[in-house]
Amino acid sequence: MAGEVNTIKTVLKYGTSVALATKLCPVKDYPDLGGSPEMIEITDLDDDTQRFLLGVQSIGAMEFTANYVEADFTTLTANSRVPGFYVLEFGNAGADGKFTWQGQHVAFVTGGSVNGAREMKIVIAPSTKVTTTV
């Protein structure tokens, strides 16, 4: 186990800049931090094999799941639909990785069940590429 890490202490932050981002909530699961590029076909009639170039990267809505905590939900909804900067930190203060992007979010409480955890979803519409910082 040379460099493997787990998902414990994964935190989502939000602010008016990366430097001013504060903790929104710990997250239980998070989406892919990027997406596959569109494939642009460049095959012509001389080719006997289909060929492609990488095109625009595809990234859709980013959905995060977190335990419902009233204070966290209040903060999330107060900043709903307000463009800002997001930071996803892995490990203590991002020691295992830190990813940043811009966008805006909405949050809602998900349905519950008997003996189930109360959860909420945070859906972020990214407006920039996700980048990694050290």
N, C-alpha and C positions, 0 to 999 in steps of 0.2 A: 504494500500500500504506500507507494512513493508519493503520490500527489493527489490521491483521491479525496474528495470532500463530500459531505452530505448536505442536505437542505436545511438543517437546523440553523436558526438565526438568519433567515432570509427576510429582509425588511424592505418595504416600499416607502420611498420618500418623495416629497413634492415641495416645490417652492418657486419663487420668481427667478431663481438662478440655481445652478447646480450647487454653488457654495452656500446658498441660503436654504436649501432643501431640508425639511424637517420630517421626522418619522410620521407617516400616515398610519401604518399598521404592519405587524408581522404578517407574512402571507403563508398560506398552506400549499398553494400551487401557483405556478406562473406559466405563461405561454412561451412558445419559441421566441427567442430574442433576435428575430430576423425572419427571412423567408427566402424561398427559392426564386431565382431570377426567371423571368419569362425567357423562353427559348425562341430565338429568331431563326427561322429556317433560311439557309443560304444555298440550298441545293439547286443546281442547274441541270440542264439536260445532258451535260457531259459527265455528270457524277453517277456512279453506280451505287453509292451509299448516301443516305440522307445526312446532311451536315447542318450544324447550328452554331450560332453565336449567342453568348449570354446577353440578355437584354436587361430591362428594368427589374429591380428586385421587388418582389411582391410581398407586402406585409399588410395584414388586415387588422381588425380590432384585436387588442390585447386584453385577455380576460384573466384576472387574478381572483383567487378565492381566499378569504380570510375568515377567522372566527368573528362573529358579531360581537362587538364591544360598543356600547352606546357612545362613549366619548370619541372613539375612532370614526364611527359612522357619522356623528355630528360634524366632525372636521371634514370628512370626505364630502358630505353633501353641501357644506358651506362653500367649498371650492369647486363644486360641480360645474362643468362646462366653462371653466376659466382656464385659458391657455397657460401652461406653465412648464416647468422642467421636472423630470422624473429621474429618480436614481433607484436602482434595484441593487441592494448590497447582499452579498453572500458572506456569511460568517461575521464575527465581531467587527463592526465598523468597516465592512467591506474587505476584510483581510483575505478572503478567498475569491474576490472578484467584485467589480463594481461596473454597472452598465448604466448609461445615461441616454436620454432622448427627450424630445419635446412633444407636447400634445395637450389633450384635454380629456377629462374623465367624467363618468357618471358612476354612481354606486346605488345598489339596491340590496335589500334583504331577500335571500332565497327561501323557498319553501322548506318547511321542517317536517320531521317525522318523529314517531315515538322513539325515545332513546337516541335521538340524533343530536348532533351539535348544531347550534344556531350559527348560520354562516351568512356572509354577504359577498357579493361580487363587485369587483371594481373593473370597469371596462374603460380602457384608454384607447382613444383614437390618436395614433401617433402622427405627428406632422414632420418628423425628421427621422433619419436613420438611427438605429441603436448603435452606440459606440461603447467601447470598453475603456475604462480609465484605471490607472494604477494608484 
